[in-house]
Amino acid sequence: MPHTPSDSTEEPDLTFTRFVAARWRALTHTAYLLTGDFHEAEDLVQTTLAKIYPRWRRLRMDTVEQYVRRALINTNRSRYRRRRVALFLQPVLPDTRPADEDGPGTGEHDVLAPALRQLPERQRAVVVLRYCEDLSVEEVAEILGCSVGTVKSQASRALAKLRTHPDLAHHSVRLGDPR
């Protein structure tokens, strides 16, 4: 279990540092699946942790993981909205294709991340939390601040889109049943 703020009498800075060290890789992995880009993922995690740090002393041990995930999702949502507006204001949209489209992906997530980018933001968050982070429907609903039914319907729609995605048809990426 990761070290959390209220499980010791240590200084908050030390507990925050330990939490970040223990959870950095997992948080960056989740952020990568949300953004589809490693550098944006690192920026997203850093921005999220910077927002969380001033509140660190007040976080409860039993809710810190959920709080951080929710903050990561919300920070990504804000980043996505700002980026979408900036893209609309550009006269020519940037080329978002990978530099080497002819080479095969090196792993399951190399194929999954671009497919996830094609989903609406909420569906992407549901898929990442539910199937990549392996959270229950109830936990995802709590993190996203919505009903269990909304999580199930968003997951169902997202999985239907992903199952027809041409890049995923050629790979063995397994996606679960949304129920």
C-alpha positions as CSV (number, residue, x, y, z in Angstrom):
1,M,0.0,0.0,0.0
2,P,1.4,3.4,-0.9
3,H,2.5,5.8,1.8
4,T,-0.1,8.4,2.4
5,P,-0.2,11.7,4.2
6,S,-2.0,10.8,7.4
7,D,-0.5,7.4,8.3
8,S,2.5,8.9,10.1
9,T,3.7,11.8,12.1
10,E,6.3,12.7,9.4
11,E,6.5,16.1,7.8
12,P,4.0,16.5,5.0
13,D,6.8,17.3,2.5
14,L,8.4,13.9,3.2
15,T,5.1,12.0,2.9
16,F,4.3,13.8,-0.4
17,T,7.8,13.0,-1.7
18,R,7.4,9.3,-0.8
19,F,3.9,9.2,-2.3
20,V,5.2,10.7,-5.6
21,A,8.2,8.3,-5.7
22,A,5.9,5.3,-5.0
23,R,3.1,6.3,-7.5
24,W,4.9,8.2,-10.2
25,R,5.1,5.3,-12.7
26,A,1.5,4.3,-12.2
27,L,0.2,7.9,-12.5
28,T,2.3,8.5,-15.6
29,H,1.0,5.3,-17.1
30,T,-2.6,6.4,-16.5
31,A,-1.9,9.9,-17.9
32,Y,-0.3,8.4,-21.0
33,L,-3.4,6.4,-21.7
34,L,-5.5,9.6,-21.2
35,T,-3.3,11.8,-23.4
36,G,-1.6,9.4,-25.9
37,D,1.7,11.2,-25.5
38,F,4.5,10.4,-23.0
39,H,5.6,14.1,-22.7
40,E,2.0,15.3,-22.2
41,A,1.5,12.6,-19.7
42,E,4.5,13.7,-17.6
43,D,3.3,17.3,-17.8
44,L,-0.2,16.2,-16.8
45,V,1.1,14.3,-13.7
46,Q,3.3,17.2,-12.7
47,T,0.5,19.7,-13.1
48,T,-1.8,17.5,-11.1
49,L,0.7,17.0,-8.3
50,A,1.4,20.7,-8.1
51,K,-2.4,21.3,-7.6
52,I,-2.6,18.7,-5.0
53,Y,0.5,19.7,-2.9
54,P,-1.1,22.7,-1.2
55,R,-3.9,20.4,0.1
56,W,-1.7,17.5,1.0
57,R,-1.9,18.0,4.8
58,R,-5.7,17.7,4.7
59,L,-5.9,14.5,2.6
60,R,-7.1,11.4,4.4
61,M,-5.2,8.2,4.1
62,D,-8.2,6.2,2.9
63,T,-9.1,8.6,0.1
64,V,-5.7,9.8,-1.2
65,E,-5.5,7.4,-4.2
66,Q,-9.1,8.3,-5.3
67,Y,-8.4,12.0,-4.8
68,V,-5.3,11.9,-6.9
69,R,-7.0,10.0,-9.7
70,R,-9.9,12.4,-9.7
71,A,-7.5,15.3,-9.8
72,L,-5.6,13.7,-12.7
73,I,-8.9,13.2,-14.7
74,N,-10.1,16.8,-14.0
75,T,-6.7,18.3,-14.9
76,N,-6.7,16.3,-18.1
77,R,-10.3,17.5,-18.8
78,S,-9.2,21.2,-18.4
79,R,-6.1,20.6,-20.5
80,Y,-8.1,19.0,-23.2
81,R,-10.6,21.9,-23.3
82,R,-7.9,24.5,-23.5
83,R,-6.0,22.5,-26.2
84,R,-9.2,22.0,-28.3
85,V,-9.9,25.8,-28.2
86,A,-6.3,26.5,-29.2
87,L,-6.6,24.1,-32.2
88,F,-9.8,25.7,-33.4
89,L,-8.0,29.1,-33.4
90,Q,-5.1,27.8,-35.6
91,P,-5.4,28.4,-39.4
92,V,-4.0,24.9,-40.1
93,L,-4.3,22.0,-37.7
94,P,-1.0,20.3,-36.7
95,D,-0.1,16.9,-38.1
96,T,-0.8,14.4,-35.3
97,R,0.4,11.3,-37.1
98,P,3.4,9.5,-35.5
99,A,6.7,10.2,-37.2
100,D,7.1,6.5,-38.3
101,E,3.7,5.3,-39.3
102,D,5.1,2.3,-41.2
103,G,6.8,0.7,-38.2
104,P,4.8,-1.6,-36.0
105,G,3.9,-0.6,-32.4
106,T,6.2,-2.0,-29.8
107,G,3.6,-2.9,-27.3
108,E,-0.1,-3.2,-26.5
109,H,-0.3,0.4,-25.2
110,D,1.4,1.8,-28.3
111,V,-1.7,0.5,-30.2
112,L,-4.2,1.3,-27.6
113,A,-3.2,5.0,-26.8
114,P,-3.9,6.3,-30.4
115,A,-7.3,4.5,-30.4
116,L,-8.2,6.0,-27.0
117,R,-7.5,9.5,-28.4
118,Q,-10.3,8.9,-30.8
119,L,-12.8,8.6,-28.0
120,P,-14.6,11.5,-26.3
121,E,-12.9,12.6,-23.1
122,R,-15.3,11.0,-20.7
123,Q,-15.4,7.7,-22.5
124,R,-11.6,7.7,-22.6
125,A,-11.5,8.3,-18.8
126,V,-13.9,5.5,-18.1
127,V,-12.0,3.0,-20.2
128,V,-8.6,3.9,-18.7
129,L,-9.9,3.8,-15.1
130,R,-12.1,0.7,-15.6
131,Y,-10.0,-1.5,-17.7
132,C,-6.4,-0.2,-17.6
133,E,-6.5,0.8,-13.9
134,D,-8.8,-2.2,-13.1
135,L,-11.1,-0.2,-10.9
136,S,-14.7,-1.3,-10.2
137,V,-17.7,0.4,-11.8
138,E,-18.5,2.0,-8.4
139,E,-14.9,3.4,-7.9
140,V,-14.9,4.9,-11.4
141,A,-18.3,6.5,-10.8
142,E,-17.0,8.0,-7.5
143,I,-13.8,9.3,-9.2
144,L,-15.7,10.8,-12.1
145,G,-18.6,12.1,-10.0
146,C,-21.3,10.3,-11.9
147,S,-23.7,7.4,-11.5
148,V,-22.8,3.7,-12.0
149,G,-25.3,3.7,-14.9
150,T,-23.3,6.5,-16.6
151,V,-20.1,4.6,-16.2
152,K,-21.6,1.4,-17.7
153,S,-23.2,3.3,-20.7
154,Q,-20.0,5.2,-21.4
155,A,-17.9,2.0,-21.2
156,S,-20.3,0.2,-23.5
157,R,-20.2,3.0,-26.1
158,A,-16.4,3.3,-25.8
159,L,-15.8,-0.4,-26.1
160,A,-18.1,-0.6,-29.2
161,K,-16.0,2.1,-30.8
162,L,-12.7,0.5,-29.9
163,R,-13.7,-2.9,-31.1
164,T,-14.3,-1.4,-34.6
165,H,-11.1,0.6,-34.6
166,P,-8.9,-0.6,-37.5
167,D,-5.6,-0.4,-35.5
168,L,-7.0,-2.6,-32.8
169,A,-8.4,-5.2,-35.2
170,H,-4.9,-6.4,-36.0
171,H,-3.7,-6.7,-32.4
172,S,-4.6,-8.8,-29.4
173,V,-5.6,-5.9,-27.2
174,R,-8.3,-7.3,-24.9
175,L,-11.1,-5.1,-23.7
176,G,-13.5,-6.3,-21.0
177,D,-17.2,-6.5,-20.7
178,P,-18.5,-3.1,-19.3
179,R,-20.9,-4.8,-16.9
